Structures are given as structure tokens and as C-alpha cells.
Amino acid sequence: MFLDLLLFYTTAFFVLLAIFSAFALIFLVPFFIDPAWSTLSADFDPEGTNCTTVLGVYREGRRKKGFYSNFLWGKGGTQIIVLCPAVKVVIHIYWGA
């Protein structure tokens, strides 16, 4: 009786360990480990750049569709509803001295 319970709980433990390990491999590697490894191994410029935010506007309203937006997004009304933040950024790249 005791050996049967020991075998059952040992098997249940290793089955759950295998399931959680599989989920860790499925979700942890592509979403956390790979981007972190790619960032660490990237060859970034040590000088960097200087980014300055010039303008930030939250746009909302309607805008007329152009020919290509009708062509790409399907037929229908002549206006689209715009709800988006628009940020204008100026980037100054420093070339080697």
C-alpha cells in the first residue's frame, strides 16, 4: 500500500514537472530569453544618438480615405475614424570623431 502511494505521488510529481517545463520552454524562451540574448549580443553603437521629442499630439476624428486606403482596406464609406497618438521625434546621429 505504501509503495503504491509513493509510486503514484512520484509519478504525479514528475508528470507535473514535465508539463510545467514544457510550458516554460514554449513561453519563456521566445518571449523573454531570446530577446534578452539578442539585445546582449547586438552590436550597438557605443556613442548612441540623441533623440528629442518635438511634438506630441493625440489625434481623434475623421479623415477622408485616399484611393490606396480604399484599395487596401476594402470598399465602403469615404471617411475613416482616427484615434491615435502622434509623436514627432528628431534623431541626431553622432558620426565618429
Residue pairs with C-beta under 8 A, 6 or more apart in sequence:
47 94
47 96
48 94
49 91
49 92
49 93
49 94
50 91
50 92
50 94
51 89
51 90
51 91
51 92
52 89
52 90
52 92
53 87
53 88
53 89
54 88
54 89
54 90
55 86
55 87
55 88
56 85
56 86
56 87
56 88
57 85
57 86
57 87
58 84
58 85
58 86
59 82
59 83
59 84
59 85
59 86
60 82
60 83
60 84
61 81
61 82
62 79
62 80
62 81
62 82
63 79
63 80
63 82
64 78
64 79
65 73
65 77
65 78
65 79
65 80
69 80
73 80
